[in-house]
Amino acid sequence: MDALLVQSIASLPTALAALVAIGLPLLLAMGVGMVILSVFTPQELALNADVGRAKFSFIVEIYAVVAALALVGAWDIYQTTRDTLQKETSALYMLAHATDSYGLPHQAEAREEMRGALRGYGAAVVEQDWPKMQAGSPGSASDATFTRLSRAFMLPEPETQAQQAIAQNTAHWLLQVAEARTARLSVGTRTLTMLVWFLVLTASVSVLLFQWFIGSAHLALHYTMGAVVALIVGIVLLVALKLAFPVVGDSALLSPRPFLELMRLP
């Protein structure tokens, strides 16, 4: 299973990704079912029912462990990325509030530079960084705007007690932005290893195929159960894909909305 293929499926709109992630297992399950039921009679499969159930139960247990591994790992990626964005934007908003402290008449130019640097940084993230993140390619197009942001807040000398108190926290907020920014830009490298995806695919296919070797007197019931199993497998794959790539694609789980708010600063 190629990494680009996994990322390509995750980048699809949710409805289309669901069609792929659920439709393919369903087609595979129904196709294999038709082949097996055309080769073996229900009576022949019924003779294998006891042994088949024991082996199928073992495969299902393995699939449950593999699915849990993939979902937990994917959720961790989503949660880490979400927390990183919150950390970066919260520090930026604290910096935005800090600009009001530089209210002396002769500090108007420095204050406007601070606000302009914040707007410029938000615009660079939305217009330059985020498209590359959506495409799954690393990039740091906002380097220049971050440098401008750092200089805008570090160069002005604090003159009042309020400004001195703010200046003590400014370096911490800028460091917080820098750390979160680095983590955000490397989000494309933090995903499940291909070995895990290969394990998920192998376990999923095994469950979809092996279920048909358990006999049933009612073909309609057999096909219905096969469809339900395929549906569960497809939903697990869909959720794992979307969580593992939370910023990839136009319908990603995470958006640059907080940075858009920065662009609207007065």
QUISULRA-V193459 format. One record per run of one state. SS is the DSSP state (helix for helix, strand for strand, loop for the rest). FROM is the first residue (numbers start at 1). LEN is the number of residues. If there is no record, write none. Layout:
ss=SS from=FROM len=LEN
ss=SS from=FROM len=LEN
This chain:
ss=loop from=1 len=2
ss=helix from=3 len=9
ss=loop from=12 len=2
ss=helix from=14 len=26
ss=loop from=40 len=2
ss=helix from=42 len=6
ss=loop from=48 len=1
ss=helix from=49 len=53
ss=loop from=102 len=3
ss=helix from=105 len=30
ss=loop from=135 len=8
ss=helix from=143 len=12
ss=loop from=155 len=6
ss=helix from=161 len=25
ss=loop from=186 len=1
ss=helix from=187 len=3
ss=loop from=190 len=4
ss=helix from=194 len=20
ss=loop from=214 len=5
ss=helix from=219 len=26
ss=loop from=245 len=12
ss=helix from=257 len=7
ss=loop from=264 len=3
